[in-house]
Amino acid sequence: MIDEKTAPPPPSQAWQAKAPEDNRWRKPETALTRFLGGSPGSVIIRLFFLSLIVGALLMWLDIRPIDIFQGFVRLANRIWGLGFDAVREMADYLAAGAVVVVPIWLAFRLLAMRGQR
């Protein structure tokens, strides 16, 4: 057990204080730089090189930009077509389930009310 006399002294406040940040050379952060994640110039350069690498990979895989666009259009058309069928099927499921669930729920509610008197 450590005695109070032999315990090390607590660190002074000077050691705990953080050094102030040097913001003399830093440009003020604007809404645009926060949105982009950096200065517009550096973001454009990063996007340029990333697009070049991804484009080379896609061309190597023989995937053209028009193929990607047409794939998105086909996907949207499929979702649109399935959407109304899915809503119609969900309404059928809802009606079939309600025919069973609602009368049972109503019976339990009536029985619960009878027991409360």
C-alpha positions as CSV (number, residue, x, y, z in Angstrom):
1,M,0.0,0.0,0.0
2,I,1.4,3.4,-0.9
3,D,1.7,5.9,1.8
4,E,0.7,9.5,1.2
5,K,4.2,10.6,2.0
6,T,5.8,8.2,-0.5
7,A,3.2,8.7,-3.3
8,P,4.5,10.7,-6.3
9,P,3.2,14.3,-6.5
10,P,0.4,14.9,-9.0
11,P,1.5,16.4,-12.3
12,S,1.4,20.2,-12.4
13,Q,-1.1,22.1,-14.5
14,A,1.6,23.2,-16.9
15,W,2.3,19.7,-18.1
16,Q,-1.4,19.0,-18.6
17,A,-2.1,22.0,-20.7
18,K,-2.1,21.5,-24.5
19,A,0.0,23.5,-26.7
20,P,-2.0,26.1,-28.8
21,E,-2.4,25.2,-32.4
22,D,-0.5,27.4,-34.9
23,N,-3.2,28.6,-37.3
24,R,-1.2,31.3,-39.0
25,W,-0.6,29.3,-42.2
26,R,-4.0,27.5,-42.3
27,K,-6.7,29.0,-44.5
28,P,-10.1,29.3,-42.9
29,E,-12.4,26.4,-43.5
30,T,-15.4,27.3,-45.6
31,A,-18.6,25.3,-46.3
32,L,-17.2,24.3,-49.7
33,T,-14.0,22.8,-48.3
34,R,-16.0,21.0,-45.6
35,F,-18.3,19.6,-48.2
36,L,-15.5,18.5,-50.6
37,G,-13.2,17.3,-47.8
38,G,-10.4,19.6,-48.8
39,S,-9.5,22.4,-51.1
40,P,-11.2,22.2,-54.5
41,G,-7.9,22.0,-56.4
42,S,-6.7,19.0,-54.4
43,V,-10.0,17.3,-54.6
44,I,-10.1,17.7,-58.4
45,I,-6.5,16.2,-58.7
46,R,-7.5,13.3,-56.5
47,L,-10.7,12.6,-58.5
48,F,-8.7,12.9,-61.8
49,F,-6.2,10.2,-60.8
50,L,-8.8,8.0,-59.2
51,S,-11.0,8.3,-62.3
52,L,-8.1,7.4,-64.5
53,I,-7.3,4.3,-62.5
54,V,-10.9,3.1,-62.3
55,G,-11.4,3.9,-66.0
56,A,-8.4,1.9,-67.0
57,L,-9.7,-1.1,-64.9
58,L,-13.1,-0.9,-66.5
59,M,-11.7,-0.7,-70.0
60,W,-9.5,-3.7,-69.2
61,L,-12.7,-5.5,-68.2
62,D,-14.3,-4.4,-71.4
63,I,-17.0,-2.3,-69.6
64,R,-17.9,0.9,-71.4
65,P,-19.6,3.9,-69.8
66,I,-22.7,3.5,-71.9
67,D,-23.0,-0.1,-70.6
68,I,-23.0,1.1,-67.0
69,F,-25.6,3.8,-67.8
70,Q,-27.9,1.3,-69.6
71,G,-27.5,-1.1,-66.7
72,F,-28.7,1.6,-64.3
73,V,-31.7,2.3,-66.6
74,R,-32.6,-1.4,-66.7
75,L,-32.3,-1.7,-63.0
76,A,-34.6,1.4,-62.4
77,N,-37.2,-0.1,-64.9
78,R,-37.1,-3.4,-63.1
79,I,-37.6,-1.8,-59.7
80,W,-40.4,0.3,-61.1
81,G,-42.1,-2.7,-62.6
82,L,-41.7,-4.8,-59.5
83,G,-42.8,-2.0,-57.2
84,F,-46.4,-2.0,-58.1
85,D,-46.6,-5.8,-58.2
86,A,-45.0,-5.9,-54.8
87,V,-47.5,-3.4,-53.4
88,R,-50.3,-5.4,-54.9
89,E,-49.0,-8.6,-53.3
90,M,-48.4,-6.9,-50.0
91,A,-52.0,-5.7,-50.0
92,D,-53.2,-9.3,-50.7
93,Y,-51.0,-10.6,-47.8
94,L,-52.3,-7.8,-45.5
95,A,-56.0,-8.6,-46.3
96,A,-55.5,-12.3,-45.8
97,G,-53.8,-11.8,-42.5
98,A,-56.3,-9.2,-41.3
99,V,-59.2,-11.7,-41.9
100,V,-57.6,-13.9,-39.2
101,V,-55.8,-11.5,-36.9
102,V,-58.4,-8.8,-36.4
103,P,-61.3,-11.1,-35.2
104,I,-58.9,-12.9,-32.8
105,W,-57.6,-9.6,-31.5
106,L,-61.2,-8.3,-31.1
107,A,-62.2,-11.5,-29.2
108,F,-59.2,-11.1,-26.8
109,R,-60.0,-7.5,-26.2
110,L,-63.7,-8.3,-25.4
111,L,-62.6,-11.1,-23.1
112,A,-60.1,-8.8,-21.4
113,M,-62.8,-6.1,-20.9
114,R,-65.2,-8.8,-19.4
115,G,-62.5,-9.7,-16.8
116,Q,-62.0,-6.1,-15.7
117,R,-65.6,-5.6,-14.4
